[in-house]
Amino acid sequence: MAEKEKQAQQEAKEEEVKVTEASEDCETAEAKSTSEENKTEEKAKKSKKESKKKKDPRDEKIAELEDKVKRQMAEFDNFRKRTDKEKSAMYDMGVKDVIDKLLPVIDNFERGLVGIEEDTKDPIAQGMQMIYKQFSGMLDAVGVKEIPSLGQTFNPDLHNAVMHVDDDNCGEQEIVEVLQKGYTYHEGVVRHSMVKVAN
């Protein structure tokens, strides 16, 4: 009986040892897997840091040159736009200057044609009418327009009042006579109309 008890106790101890060994093996395996995971994470972090630190100098140079090219292209585009705007402004100034010099010629033609009838047979008068029509057509073609004045309300942006008259038959600030025609070129005034204003 004592032997059976001893044997049972011995088997129980062996069982305990096996269980303990098994649990130790599990803990060791877990510890190994955890340490391996930690090592792989550390390696990944190190490789990221190294890749950041060891950026290829050629890539940096390429990025720098690309930035430089983009800036120069934008600068050239701005220069081109500014040059186009300046050319356009210079052209308009030149055209206005030429038109301003031609307007007295038109005025003289109009004064000369005042007493001549439309259906005259006089060749000199006919020649003057034809030249006047050609001048008027040319001005119209380049965008020169006569400022409408007679019967209009006085506008200081378009008209130059040189005379004033009191007339009950006319409205307030109404233009009753045009002394010299005014002209615009592309909505800009080349010459103001010289007018007589009522009231």
KOLBAVO-125794 format. One record per residue: residue number from 1; chain; x, y, z of N, C-alpha, C in turn. Coordinates in pm, 1 decimal. Each point is the difference from the previous one (the first is absolute). Example, Ala and Ser with C-alpha at 12.3 -4.5 7.8 and 13.67 -1.06 7.14 Angstrom:
REM residues 2
   nr  kette        nX        nY        nZ       caX       caY       caZ        cX        cY        cZ
    1      A    1319.0    -569.0     780.0     -89.0     119.0       0.0      90.0     120.0       0.0
    2      A     -35.0     105.0     -72.0      82.0     119.0       6.0     -77.0     109.0      73.0
***
This chain:
REM residues 199
   nr  kette        nX        nY        nZ       caX       caY       caZ        cX        cY        cZ
    1      A      82.6    -118.9       0.0     -82.6     118.9       0.0      86.5     124.5       0.0
    2      A     102.1       3.4      83.5      92.0     111.9      10.4      71.6      19.7    -132.4
    3      A      27.7    -112.5     -66.3      68.2       9.5    -127.8     -89.2      65.0    -104.0
    4      A    -127.7     -32.1       3.7     -95.7      57.3     -96.3     -13.4     150.2      23.7
    5      A      -0.5      38.5     123.9     -10.6     142.8      31.5     123.9      72.8     -49.4
    6      A     115.3     -59.9      24.2     125.2      60.0     -44.0       0.4      12.9    -151.3
    7      A     -47.5    -107.5     -65.7      -1.7      -0.2    -145.0     -95.1     108.1     -52.2
    8      A    -115.2      14.8      64.2     -99.2     100.7     -39.7      57.3     139.4      19.6
    9      A      71.4      17.0     115.0      59.1     131.4      26.6     107.2      32.3    -105.2
   10      A      77.2    -103.6     -33.2     106.2      17.0     -97.8     -60.8      39.1    -135.9
   11      A    -109.0     -67.5     -38.2     -65.5      29.5    -128.4     -55.1     142.9       0.5
   12      A     -55.1      41.0     116.3     -55.2     135.0      12.0     111.7     103.4     -16.0
   13      A     115.6     -27.0      62.5     113.2      91.2     -12.0      46.5       8.5    -144.5
   14      A       8.6    -117.8     -67.1      42.9      -2.4    -140.1     -97.1      80.9     -86.9
   15      A    -128.7     -15.0      32.0    -104.0      72.7     -74.3      19.7     151.4      18.1
   16      A      27.7      39.7     127.6      21.6     141.8      29.9     120.1      53.5     -75.4
   17      A     105.7     -77.3      -4.1     122.7      40.1     -69.0     -29.9      19.2    -149.2
   18      A     -79.4     -94.5     -57.5     -34.2       9.7    -142.9     -80.4     126.8     -27.8
   19      A     -97.6      27.0      87.5     -84.3     119.4     -17.5      86.0     125.6      11.0
   20      A      88.5       1.0      98.8      87.9     116.6      19.5      90.4      19.8    -122.0
   21      A      57.3    -110.5     -50.4      86.8       8.4    -117.1     -77.8      51.2    -121.4
   22      A    -121.7     -50.7     -12.9     -82.7      43.2    -113.4     -29.7     149.7       7.4
   23      A     -34.2      47.5     120.8     -30.2     142.9      15.0     125.0      84.5     -23.9
   24      A     115.2     -51.9      44.4     125.3      72.4     -22.9      31.3       6.6    -149.0
   25      A     -24.8    -112.6     -70.1      24.1      -1.1    -144.4     -87.5     103.8     -72.4
   26      A    -127.4      10.2      43.8     -93.4      97.9     -60.1      49.9     141.9      23.7
   27      A      40.7      24.9     124.2      48.5     134.9      32.8     123.9      34.5     -81.5
   28      A      89.2     -97.3     -15.2     122.2      21.0     -77.1     -34.2      28.9    -146.8
   29      A     -93.7     -76.8     -54.9     -40.9      20.3    -140.5     -61.5     138.7     -17.6
   30      A     -85.4      41.2      96.0     -62.5     133.1      -7.4     106.4     108.8       7.8
   31      A      92.9     -17.8      91.8     106.0      99.4      16.5      81.9      10.8    -128.3
   32      A      29.7    -116.0     -63.1      76.5       0.9    -124.3     -74.8      73.7    -110.4
   33      A    -131.0     -30.1     -12.0     -78.4      64.5    -107.7      -9.4     150.7      24.6
   34      A     -17.6      39.6     128.3      -8.0     143.3      31.5     131.6      69.4     -31.9
   35      A     110.3     -62.7      36.1     130.5      61.5     -26.1      27.2       8.9    -150.3
   36      A     -45.7    -101.0     -76.1      17.4       3.8    -145.7     -82.6     113.4     -61.7
   37      A    -123.2      16.9      49.8     -85.6     109.1     -49.8      64.3     134.9      29.2
   38      A      50.4      13.4     123.0      66.4     125.1      37.4     120.4      27.3     -89.4
   39      A      75.5    -105.1     -28.7     117.3      16.3     -84.8     -39.1      44.3    -140.4
   40      A    -106.9     -61.3     -56.2     -42.8      37.8    -136.4     -50.7     144.4      -2.6
   41      A     -73.4      40.0     106.1     -47.6     139.0       6.9     116.6      97.0       5.9
   42      A      99.3     -33.3      82.9     117.2      86.2      12.4      74.0      10.8    -133.3
   43      A      10.2    -114.5     -71.0      67.4       0.8    -129.1     -74.4      90.3     -99.5
   44      A    -134.5      -8.5       0.3     -81.0      82.3     -91.0      20.0     148.4      30.5
   45      A       0.1      33.1     131.3      20.1     139.4      39.1     137.8      48.9     -43.0
   46      A     101.2     -84.6      21.6     136.0      38.2     -38.1      10.8      21.9    -150.7
   47      A     -63.4     -89.3     -77.3       9.0      12.7    -146.5     -70.2     128.3     -46.7
   48      A    -113.3      35.8      65.7     -68.8     124.4     -35.4      88.4     120.2      29.2
   49      A      60.4      -0.3     120.6      88.5     110.8      36.8     117.5      10.1     -96.0
   50      A      57.4    -115.5     -34.3     113.2      -0.1     -90.8     -39.4      50.6    -137.8
   51      A    -121.7     -40.8     -45.6     -44.3      45.0    -132.3     -22.9     151.0       0.4
   52      A     -49.7      52.6     114.5     -18.2     144.8       9.2     135.2      71.0       2.0
   53      A      91.2     -56.0      79.1     132.1      61.2      10.0      76.8     -14.7    -130.4
   54      A      -7.3    -116.2     -60.5      76.5     -29.3    -120.1     -80.7      27.8    -126.0
   55      A     -61.5     120.1     -10.3     -73.6      38.2    -119.6     101.7      23.8    -110.8
   56      A     -31.3     -51.6    -115.2      93.1       7.1    -111.3      24.7     147.4     -37.5
   57      A     122.8      45.6      -2.4      28.1     140.7     -33.6     -43.1      36.0    -142.1
   58      A      -5.9     -98.9     -87.2     -47.4      27.2    -136.4    -147.6      37.9      -0.3
   59      A     -80.1     -68.5      85.6    -142.5      33.4       9.5     -18.7     143.0      50.1
   60      A      82.9      38.2      98.7      -7.9     136.8      52.2      34.7     101.0    -109.1
   61      A     102.2     -29.6     -78.1      42.0      89.4    -108.1    -108.5      10.3    -107.1
   62      A     -63.0    -114.3     -31.8    -109.0      -1.1     -99.7    -116.4      86.4      48.2
   63      A     -37.2     -17.0     127.0    -111.8      78.7      56.1      32.9     148.8      -2.5
   64      A     124.8      33.0      32.5      42.9     140.1       0.4      -6.3      60.0    -140.6
   65      A      47.4     -77.0     -99.2      -1.8      48.4    -138.2    -141.3      12.8     -54.8
   66      A     -86.7     -95.8      35.5    -140.4       8.1     -42.7     -64.7     126.3      55.0
   67      A      24.8      29.3     126.8     -55.1     120.0      62.8      50.7     125.9     -71.1
   68      A     129.0      -1.3     -33.4      60.5     114.5     -68.3     -63.4      21.9    -137.0
   69      A     -20.8    -109.7     -73.3     -60.2       8.9    -133.8    -142.9      52.3       7.9
   70      A     -76.8     -50.4      99.3    -138.8      46.3      15.7      -5.3     149.3      29.6
   71      A      89.1      46.3      86.1       4.3     142.4      34.1      35.7      84.1    -121.6
   72      A      98.3     -46.2     -78.6      40.8      75.3    -118.5    -110.7       3.3    -104.9
   73      A     -74.0    -110.9     -13.9    -111.8      -2.9     -95.2    -108.9      98.9      41.4
   74      A     -30.6       3.8     130.2    -101.7      94.2      50.0      46.3     144.0     -20.6
   75      A     128.5      24.5      23.9      55.2     134.6     -17.8      -6.8      42.1    -146.8
   76      A      33.7     -93.5     -89.7      -4.6      30.9    -143.3    -143.6      26.3     -45.6
   77      A     -95.7     -78.6      52.2    -141.0      19.1     -34.8     -47.6     138.7      43.5
   78      A      37.7      40.7     120.5     -35.8     134.3      49.0      63.6     107.8     -87.3
   79      A     127.0     -20.9     -37.8      69.9      96.2     -85.8     -70.2      12.4    -135.4
   80      A     -40.0    -114.8     -57.6     -68.4       1.2    -130.7    -132.5      76.1       7.3
   81      A     -77.5     -27.1     107.6    -128.7      70.0      15.8      20.4     150.5      15.6
   82      A     100.0      36.7      81.1      27.2     141.7      23.1      44.0      67.8    -129.9
   83      A      83.0     -68.8     -79.5      46.7      55.1    -127.2    -115.5      17.6     -98.1
   84      A     -89.6     -99.3      -5.1    -117.3      11.0     -88.8     -86.9     119.2      38.1
   85      A     -18.2      17.7     130.7     -82.2     112.0      47.3      65.3     133.5     -36.1
   86      A     133.4       8.6      16.5      71.7     123.4     -33.6      -6.3      28.4    -150.4
   87      A      13.0    -106.3     -82.2      -8.9      17.9    -145.9    -136.6      53.8     -38.9
   88      A    -103.7     -59.3      60.1    -136.6      42.0     -30.7     -21.6     145.9      39.5
   89      A      51.3      38.3     118.0     -14.9     138.1      46.7      75.4      96.8     -91.4
   90      A     121.2     -39.9     -43.4      78.9      85.5     -89.7     -69.8      15.5    -135.3
   91      A     -58.9    -108.5     -50.0     -71.7       5.5    -127.1    -118.0      96.1      10.4
   92      A     -78.2     -13.7     108.5    -115.2      88.2      19.5      42.8     146.2       9.9
   93      A     111.5      25.2      70.6      48.6     138.5      11.4      38.6      55.1    -136.7
   94      A      67.5     -82.9     -81.2      39.4      43.3    -134.6    -120.5      29.0     -88.3
   95      A    -100.5     -87.7       6.3    -121.9      19.3     -80.4     -71.7     127.9      43.2
   96      A     -12.2      20.9     131.1     -66.9     121.9      50.1      73.2     125.1     -46.8
   97      A     133.1      -6.2       0.0      79.5     115.4     -42.7     -25.8      31.4    -147.1
   98      A      -2.9    -104.4     -83.9     -25.5      19.8    -144.4    -142.0      52.8     -21.7
   99      A     -96.4     -57.6      71.7    -139.4      43.5     -14.4     -14.0     146.5      40.4
  100      A      67.4      37.0     109.1      -5.7     137.6      49.4      52.3      97.3    -106.7
  101      A     101.2     -42.2     -77.5      55.3      85.4    -105.6     -90.7       3.3    -123.6
  102      A     -79.0    -105.3     -21.3     -90.1      -3.8    -116.4    -130.8      76.3      22.4
  103      A     -40.7      13.3     124.0    -130.0      63.1      29.1     -11.9     143.9     -51.7
  104      A     102.0      84.4       9.4     -14.0     135.4     -58.8     -24.2      -3.3    -151.0
  105      A      55.7    -100.5     -69.2     -23.1     -13.2    -144.2    -147.4     -29.6     -25.4
  106      A     -56.7     -92.5      80.8    -143.0     -32.6     -11.5     -84.6     124.5      28.2
  107      A      38.0      75.1     103.0     -74.7     123.1      34.6      -0.5      96.9    -118.4
  108      A     115.7      18.1     -65.4       8.4      91.6    -113.9     -83.6     -48.8    -118.3
  109      A      -1.6    -131.5     -23.1     -86.1     -54.8    -105.1    -146.0      30.4      30.3
  110      A     -41.2     -18.0     123.7    -139.7      25.0      37.6     -35.7     147.9     -18.0
  111      A      91.8      87.4      38.8     -26.1     144.3     -19.2     -11.2      33.1    -149.3
  112      A      86.9     -63.1     -80.6      -2.8      26.5    -144.3    -124.1     -56.1     -67.4
  113      A     -57.3    -105.8      56.3    -116.7     -63.5     -62.2    -132.8      58.4      47.4
  114      A       3.6      95.9      92.7    -124.1      55.7      56.8     -88.2      61.9    -108.6
  115      A      56.2      77.1     -88.7     -81.1      69.2    -100.7     -21.5     -78.7    -127.3
  116      A      54.9    -119.9     -10.5      -9.8     -77.9    -124.4    -116.5     -98.8      10.2
  117      A     -80.1      -4.4    -107.1    -112.6     -93.4      -3.1      48.9    -141.3     -33.5
  118      A     -77.0    -100.4      43.4      37.9    -141.3     -20.2       9.1     -36.7    -148.0
  119      A     -96.5      47.2     -80.4      -6.5     -42.1    -140.9      64.8     102.9     -94.2
  120      A     102.1      66.3      48.4      67.6     101.2     -83.2      75.0     -65.6    -115.7
  121      A      14.3      76.3    -108.9      71.0     -48.8    -118.4     143.3      52.5      -4.0
  122      A      33.1      85.4      93.6     135.0      58.3       2.9     101.7    -110.1      33.5
  123      A      98.1     -24.4     -87.4      95.2    -109.3      23.9      85.8      21.7     125.5
  124      A      33.9     124.7      31.4      81.1      26.3     120.3     -81.1     -34.9     124.4
  125      A    -126.7      41.0       3.5     -87.3     -29.8     113.6     -22.2    -150.5      11.8
  126      A     -18.6     -65.8    -114.3     -18.1    -146.1       2.0     126.2     -69.4      53.7
  127      A     116.9      48.4     -42.4     126.7     -56.3      47.5      14.5      17.9     150.9
  128      A     -37.9     118.2      50.0       6.3      25.0     144.9     -93.6     -94.6      75.8
  129      A    -120.5     -19.1     -54.1     -96.2     -90.5      65.1      53.6    -143.5       3.7
  130      A      61.2     -43.0    -111.9      52.8    -136.1      -5.2     116.1     -18.5      99.1
  131      A      88.7      99.6       6.0     112.8      -9.5      94.1     -51.6       0.1     144.1
  132      A    -100.4      84.6      26.8     -57.0       5.2     135.8     -62.7    -135.2      37.3
  133      A     -72.9     -59.7     -92.8     -61.6    -131.2      27.1     106.8    -106.5      24.0
  134      A     109.2       6.8     -76.4     108.6     -96.4      16.6      66.7      16.3     137.8
  135      A      22.5     126.4      38.5      56.6      27.2     132.5     -90.5     -54.4     110.4
  136      A    -129.6      28.6     -11.9     -96.8     -43.7     101.8      -5.5    -152.1       8.1
  137      A       1.8     -66.0    -116.8      -2.1    -146.0      -2.5     124.0     -60.3      62.9
  138      A     115.9      63.0     -26.6     126.2     -48.0      57.3      -1.8      12.4     152.4
  139      A     -47.3     113.6      52.1      -7.7      19.1     145.2     -95.6    -101.6      63.5
  140      A    -111.7     -20.5     -67.8     -97.9     -96.9      51.7      59.4    -141.4       1.8
  141      A      79.0     -32.5    -102.2      59.2    -134.9     -10.3     100.1     -26.9     112.2
  142      A      72.9     101.7      44.9      98.3     -21.3     107.6     -61.6      12.2     138.9
  143      A    -129.0      30.3       7.0     -68.3       3.0     130.5     -20.6     137.7      57.5
  144      A      12.0     104.1     -83.8     -22.9     137.5      46.2    -147.3      32.4     -19.8
  145      A     -64.1      42.5     107.3    -143.4      32.1      -5.3     -21.5     145.3      41.9
  146      A     -97.9      62.0     -64.3     -36.6     136.9      37.8     -82.0      -3.5     129.7
  147      A      28.3      93.0      91.0     -74.4       6.9     126.1    -135.0      65.9     -28.0
  148      A    -111.7     -70.7      29.1    -130.9      63.6     -20.7     -18.6     114.4     100.0
  149      A     -35.5     118.3     -52.3      -4.2     117.0      88.4    -129.2      79.9     -10.0
  150      A     -41.1      40.0    -118.8    -114.2      89.7     -16.5    -127.3     -62.0      56.9
  151      A     -64.2      72.8      92.6    -123.5     -48.6      62.6      25.1     -92.1     118.7
  152      A     124.6     -35.9      25.4      33.7     -88.0     112.8      19.4      82.0     127.8
  153      A      -1.3     -70.3     113.0      30.0      65.1     127.9     151.2      13.8      11.6
  154      A      44.1     114.8      51.9     143.1      28.5      12.5      67.3    -103.4      90.5
  155      A     111.7     -57.0     -49.8      78.8     -96.7      75.8     145.4      48.9      -0.6
  156      A      53.0      39.2     115.5     136.6      56.2       3.0     108.3     -98.6     -44.5
  157      A     -31.5    -130.0       0.8      97.5     -99.0     -46.9      12.7       0.3    -152.4
  158      A    -105.0      46.7     -68.7      -1.1      -2.2    -146.2      -4.3     139.6     -63.2
  159      A     -53.4      96.4      73.5     -22.7     132.2     -57.3      80.2     107.6      72.8
  160      A      30.2     105.4     -76.2      69.0     116.5      55.1     -89.8     120.5     -24.5
  161      A     -62.9      50.4     107.0     -94.3     112.4     -13.0      78.8     130.6      -6.0
  162      A     -14.6      71.0    -112.8      70.2     127.7     -14.2     -97.2     117.9      -0.4
  163      A    -130.5     -30.3     -14.6    -100.9     106.8       2.1    -122.8     -49.3      75.7
  164      A     -72.4      98.9      58.1    -120.7     -31.7      76.6    -110.0      95.7     -43.9
  165      A    -121.6     -54.1     -14.3    -112.5      83.5     -41.7    -123.1     -38.6      80.0
  166      A     -82.6     101.5      34.3    -128.1     -26.1      68.2    -108.4     -10.6    -105.8
  167      A     -65.3    -117.1      -4.0    -106.3     -24.0     -99.0    -107.9     -84.4      65.8
  168      A    -122.6      56.9       8.3    -111.3     -71.5      64.1     -48.7    -118.6     -83.7
  169      A      28.6       1.3    -129.0     -43.9    -108.7     -87.3      87.2    -124.7      12.9
  170      A     115.4      12.7      65.8      94.8    -112.8      12.6       0.0     -53.6     142.9
  171      A      41.2    -123.9      14.0       6.6     -64.1     131.1     123.9      41.9      78.9
  172      A       6.5     -47.7     123.4     113.3      30.2      88.4     127.6     -67.2     -53.3
  173      A     107.3      79.5     -12.5     131.0     -48.4     -45.7      -6.7     -63.7    -139.1
  174      A     -89.4      48.3     -83.2     -13.1     -54.4    -136.3      96.8      70.6     -94.0
  175      A      61.3     -76.1     -88.8      93.6      56.3     -97.7     -81.6      52.3    -118.2
  176      A      14.8     130.2     -28.7     -80.1      62.4    -106.5      80.9      25.0    -127.5
  177      A     132.8      -0.9      12.5      83.0      22.8    -119.4     135.9     -68.9      17.8
  178      A      47.3     -59.2    -110.0     132.2     -63.4       0.2      93.4      90.0     -79.9
  179      A     101.0      54.2      69.2      94.6      90.4     -64.5     115.6     -77.4     -65.8
  180      A      36.8    -111.6      60.8     102.7     -87.2     -58.9     -31.0    -144.0      40.2
  181      A      -2.5     -89.8     -97.3     -33.5    -140.1      28.4     108.6     -67.0      84.5
  182      A     -45.9     -92.0      85.8      94.0     -78.8      79.2       0.4    -144.6     -48.8
  183      A     108.4     -71.3      29.7      14.2    -136.9     -48.7      56.3     -91.2     110.0
  184      A     -38.7    -127.8      -8.8      54.9    -102.0      91.6      71.0    -106.8     -81.9
  185      A      98.1     -62.9      62.3      69.0    -113.6     -61.2      -1.6    -114.2     101.0
  186      A     -68.0    -108.6     -32.8     -14.9    -115.5      90.8     -44.1      45.1     139.9
  187      A    -107.4      74.8       6.4     -61.0      46.8     124.3      83.0     105.4      74.1
  188      A     117.2      33.2     -49.2      80.9     107.3      61.7     -16.5     128.0     -80.1
  189      A      -7.2     112.9      67.7     -22.3     128.0     -68.3     130.2      47.5     -63.9
  190      A      -6.7      27.3    -131.9     114.7      58.5     -71.7     -10.5     152.1       6.7
  191      A    -121.6      49.3     -22.9     -24.2     144.9       9.0    -141.7      22.1      52.0
  192      A     -14.5      86.7     100.3    -131.5      31.9      54.2     -79.2      87.0     -96.6
  193      A    -131.8     -14.4       3.1     -85.3      86.2     -81.5      -5.6     138.4      63.6
  194      A      17.5     101.5     -83.9      -9.8     138.1      48.7    -145.0      44.5     -23.6
  195      A     -71.3      31.0     109.1    -146.0      17.9     -10.1     -48.6     126.6      72.1
  196      A    -125.0      38.9     -40.0     -72.5     106.5      69.3    -111.7     -69.1      78.7
  197      A     -10.8      31.7     130.8     -95.6     -66.4      88.4    -108.2      97.5      42.0
  198      A    -124.0     -50.3       8.2    -113.9      84.1      41.0     -29.3     -19.8     147.7
  199      A     -49.6     110.3      64.2     -46.3       0.8     139.4     108.7     -46.6      97.1
***
